């Protein structure tokens, strides 16, 4: 058999960590050619700081990785002095667009809620004519007249469009959204609409011109007709009663819209029967949309992902409508639900309906007052499933790979509570394929009245994580065999005879099943990160990776190794459940050392110091 050469290696290298890809690039020319492609495919840059000087080396013509860039996301750097930062970032953006090879980008995204430079946008459209992601944001100058005049540029912009992201902040940007929707309507497969008309009021920014101020009642749809938002963006489809929905739209994401009267607007523009992905974030009146989708004429037939972030009203109308919708639709693979101001979690029956296909489950719900410091009522804490409902979900949804929910209370300085053990048993015994387990709540150190130092708390929490990994490695097999053996013993007591062949076969098959299907639990997470948007590490979330260690006698045992939030995506890619922003706080119940600046305390003191 001939020896493998570097030229025989596949074009795609299955390496995720950027530092590892960089090391592979330094081996030789052949490996450099292979590894540089995934290393440069996705680029995220923080502009507007002293690090902008490094762009000259990055954009050097000798850098062969530039031609492999497909996605660029730009952020504003977090610096203390923000004077002239926008101008500096605009200059760096122009330099980036000037030196990039032509027609290589598929996505260019400007992430800050700041106006983008008009000249840079025109330069982007002239140089990159194969982009699949088009973004409409607020600009410092009106670009629409120039786009309408340049027919050749229009052909290049919209020829490859698949995703259209609209971020209207004023009437000018809304008119630009209208132009893009009209040109890309026949090709768009994913539509994102994030209305941000009230941003300046919330941020205490300078007042807008009178012409840009739009009343919320005029902006959103009403019982009398479509609002300014829908009748402007979808003007080419009016009247909506006779319009043809988007032909290829399969993904819809809506932010901060009022959907109370969506029956005559969104339900006419979008064919919900063909939707595969639906995301709703803080959309008032979302219960009306769920009610419409529960009808046979709008019920999605191929829905694979549902993400719903909402603050409900006193009657919990959205929760009721969601429960009804989940019991009608089928085939969901990813379910992400984050509810506030609700009295209970979504019903287990709606989740169990998708047991044959569900791979990711991320469900959280709480009352309105969820501040862990100022809250004094147990009703304000995050809702936890009952043991019966949780076991029902785990037994039915055996294909789950990622699970995120709140767990019952337990103490690190006492033996785990019975409800905690029941949750552990349900996961380990039934969810053999779960890889990432996220517990949004932290165990406490009750009945002690004083909070533990953070170092001590993390040490005890690591012991709890190691215990769970040990149960996953060995406890599942023991529990299965033990249950079969207990059944056999019961038969012996009742019938006073030896175990039957069926009982022996059950025990052997249970053992065989355990051997062929080991538990895949690899990543544990406690708490909720508050730094996901910033792509930084949070002190309010602690993660552990399943590893192994050897005792003094040489025996190998499971070990919970601490890992950072940024690192885990390269070590275990099946952890996307940790990338969703939850609308609540879950702070570590400990006290930090003085000067750590974790923000756990109030008034300059660590949280809990008053107990001493």
Secondary structure, DSSP 8 states (H G I E B T S, - for coil): -----GGGS-SS-----HHHHHHHHTT-HHHHHHHHHHHHSEEEEEESSGGGGGHHHHT-TT-TTGGG--EEEEEE---S--TTHHHHHHHHHHHHHHHS-TT--SEEEE-SSS-B-HHHHHHHHHH----SEEEE--BSS--HHHHHH-HHHHHHHHSS--EEEE---SHHHHHHHHHHHHHHTTT--EEEEE--TTHHHHTT-----GGG---HHHHS-BTTB--HHHHHHTGGG-SGGG----SS--EEEEES-B-TTGGGTHHHHS-GGG-SEEEEES-BTHHHHHHHHTSTTT--SS--EEEEEEE--TT-HHHHHHHHHHTT----SEEEEEEES-SS---HHHHHTTTTT--EEEEEEE-S---TTT---GGGSB----HHHHHHHHHH-TT-SEEEE-----BTTS---HHHHHHHHHHHHH-TT--EEEE-S--B-TT-SS-EEHHHHHHHHHHHHHHHHHIIIIIHHHHHHHHHHHHHHHHHHHH-S---HHHHHHHHHHHHHHHHS-----EEEEE--S-TTTT---TTEEEEEEEEEE-TTS-EEEEEEEE-HHHHHHH-SS-GGGGS--SS----SEE--TT---S-SBTTB-TTGGG-
